[in-house]
């Protein structure tokens, strides 16, 4: 992921976070499509390697949230955008919902 963060952060600084995310997702979308054509372990590893570059969108997303929100709540906005809060709610909430509904 580290190698993909540098070009994405450069694109976010140069063109703005919206174009940084678009560039990152646009370049990695064909790799996601290629996952349907995987027929060996080697091709699976290669496709997953290139899909991993899409994780660099995190950099532009954090940059975008930092520029859009007030300094009083920017930490909370970044936490929600990163999935720290919502991810933990899903990890705790969904099993609890299953237990309650079952």
C-alpha positions as CSV (number, residue, x, y, z in Angstrom):
1,X,0.0,0.0,0.0
2,X,2.8,2.4,0.7
3,X,4.0,2.6,-2.9
4,X,0.5,3.5,-4.1
5,X,0.1,6.2,-1.4
6,X,2.8,8.4,-2.9
7,X,1.2,8.9,-6.4
8,X,-2.2,9.2,-4.9
9,X,-1.1,11.9,-2.4
10,X,0.7,13.7,-5.2
11,X,-2.4,13.7,-7.3
12,X,-4.5,14.9,-4.4
13,X,-2.1,17.7,-3.7
14,X,-1.8,18.7,-7.4
15,X,-5.3,18.2,-8.7
16,X,-7.4,18.0,-5.6
17,X,-8.8,15.0,-3.6
18,X,-11.7,14.4,-5.9
19,X,-9.4,13.9,-8.9
20,X,-6.9,11.9,-6.8
21,X,-9.6,9.4,-5.8
22,X,-10.9,9.3,-9.3
23,X,-7.5,8.6,-10.8
24,X,-6.7,5.9,-8.2
25,X,-10.1,4.1,-8.7
26,X,-10.0,4.5,-12.4
27,X,-6.6,2.9,-12.7
28,X,-7.4,0.0,-10.4
29,X,-10.9,-0.8,-11.7
30,X,-9.6,-2.9,-14.5
31,X,-7.8,-5.0,-12.0
32,X,-11.0,-5.7,-10.2
33,X,-12.6,-6.7,-13.5
34,X,-9.7,-9.1,-14.2
35,X,-10.5,-11.0,-11.0
36,X,-13.3,-12.7,-12.9
37,X,-10.7,-14.2,-15.3
38,X,-8.4,-15.6,-12.6
39,X,-7.6,-19.3,-13.3
40,X,-4.3,-19.9,-11.4
41,X,-2.7,-19.0,-8.1
42,X,-0.2,-16.8,-9.9
43,X,-2.8,-14.7,-11.6
44,X,-4.7,-14.4,-8.4
45,X,-1.7,-13.1,-6.6
46,X,-1.0,-10.6,-9.4
47,X,-4.5,-9.3,-9.5
48,X,-4.7,-8.9,-5.7
49,X,-1.4,-7.1,-5.8
50,X,-2.8,-4.5,-8.2
51,X,-6.1,-4.3,-6.5
52,X,-4.1,-3.4,-3.4
53,X,-3.2,-0.1,-5.0
54,X,-6.8,1.0,-4.6
55,X,-6.2,1.2,-0.9
56,X,-4.2,4.4,-1.6
57,X,-7.6,6.1,-2.0
58,X,-7.5,6.3,1.8
59,X,-4.9,9.1,1.5
60,X,-7.1,11.3,-0.7
61,X,-10.2,10.6,1.4
62,X,-8.5,11.8,4.5
63,X,-7.2,14.8,2.7
64,X,-10.7,15.6,1.5
65,X,-12.3,15.2,4.9
66,X,-9.6,17.4,6.5
67,X,-10.3,20.2,4.0
68,X,-14.1,20.0,4.2
69,X,-14.7,19.9,8.0
70,X,-14.2,22.3,10.8
71,X,-11.2,21.8,13.1
72,X,-13.4,20.9,16.0
73,X,-14.9,17.8,14.3
74,X,-12.3,16.9,11.7
75,X,-11.0,14.0,13.8
76,X,-14.5,12.5,14.1
77,X,-15.1,13.0,10.3
78,X,-11.8,11.3,9.5
79,X,-12.6,8.4,11.9
80,X,-16.0,7.8,10.2
81,X,-14.4,8.1,6.7
82,X,-11.7,5.7,7.6
83,X,-14.2,3.2,8.9
84,X,-12.8,3.1,12.4
85,X,-16.2,4.0,14.0
86,X,-18.6,2.5,11.5
87,X,-16.4,-0.6,11.2
88,X,-16.4,-1.2,14.9
89,X,-20.2,-0.7,15.0
90,X,-20.6,-3.3,12.3
91,X,-18.4,-5.8,14.1
92,X,-20.2,-5.4,17.3
93,X,-23.7,-4.6,16.0
94,X,-24.3,-7.3,13.4
95,X,-23.5,-10.3,15.6
96,X,-25.7,-8.7,18.3
97,X,-28.5,-8.3,15.8
98,X,-28.1,-12.0,14.8
99,X,-28.3,-13.1,18.4
100,X,-31.3,-11.0,19.1
101,X,-33.2,-11.9,16.0
102,X,-32.4,-15.6,16.2
